[in-house]
Amino acid sequence: PLANAGGEADQQFFSDGLSENLITTLSQYDGLKVIGRSSSFLFRDGKQGAAAIGARLGVAHLIEGSVQRAGDDVRVNIELVRVADGSTVWARRFDRPYQDLFALQDDIALAVAGALQLRVLHGMPGAIETGRPASGNLAAYSAYLQGTWYMSGGENVAKAIERFSEATRLDPNYTQAWSWLAFQRLLHAN
């Protein structure tokens, strides 16, 4: 997962959301083995080096980086690391207004894929299912990311329900938010 460079606990959902989007988008590229969230997030804040993490995950490269949101601006630092020797294969910094979050996510995925010299399997990343609302409503997407963050911890189902409810209120046609809201309500009922 990308590190929360700002350090604010209430912004962890944001860096987690960018990490999840990167996983989802890169998994659409032919020939690329992408480790899922549940496995890769085990190494959050870990002190293990690239070789140890790569060996445990069975991968040749790792994506490392950090996310920092300051007001209306977002900075993302991304680094592609070769597991065999820990060397940086490629690195780039992205600075964008928060308003351009979806374009930023696509740019990062394309840049990483380009660094790995992959070809696209299913068209451009903007067309790939990434959890984004079709409407492009950033406030709804932010609430959705917060909901997934609370959900991933499994400790605060009520907060996850609250955030998914907010996402569906902001965008009544947000299918994924509705799905996760129903799932969390089902968990809360048991």
Secondary structure, 3 states (H helix, E strand, C coil): CCEECCCCHHHHHHHHHHHHHHHHHHCCECCCCCCCHHHHHHHCCCCCCHHHHHHHHCCCEEEEEEEEEECCEEEEEEEEEECCCCCEEEEEEEEEEHHHHHHHHHHHHHHHHHHCCCCECCCCHHHCCCCCCCCCCHHHHHHHHHHHHHHHHCCCHHHHHHHHHHHHHHCCCCHHHHHHHHHHHHHHHC
